[in-house]
């Protein structure tokens, strides 16, 4: 479904405003997710260090999955497998991590791995 141009402009303007709010350290509210906060990687590393945890990996997850306009394709087993392989290939590349929907930090403490 395409939105009328006036609604599209409102959505884009609202999205940009939320991004600016989050980047300024304030919380924004998303209808489906509640409060959204922005954490810089260095903040997460400092937090982890305070709990004697070490960052051992940083992955970007769901970089491309949500971009396909046809939702029905997401139920095709071949498409899912291909998308999974693509997501794995780019999950550690900084430029793709930066635009991923989710970021996963893998932390280690005394030889144990926590996800």
C-alpha positions, 0 to 999 in steps of 0.5 A: 500500500502506498501512502499519499505524498502528504502522509509520506512527508509526515512519516519521513519528518516524524522519523527524522525527528525521532532519529534526532531525539535519539541521537541527542541522548533522549528517548523516543517512543515507537508504537510497536516497541515502546521507548527507544534509546540510542547506545553508542558502542563505546558506552556499551563497552564501558558498561560491559567492562564495569561488569568484568565483561569483554566485548568479543564480537559485534554483529549487525542482524537483519540488514536486508531481510526487512527491505523486500517489498513482498512479504509473502516471499519471506515464507519461501524456504529457499529465499529464507536460506539465501537471506540467512547466508547473505545476512551472515556474510555481512554481519561483521562488516562495519558499514552493514552493521551500522545500518542493521536493524539489530546489533548483537554484542557477544560478551565474554566473562571468565571463559563463559560466553553470554548472548 
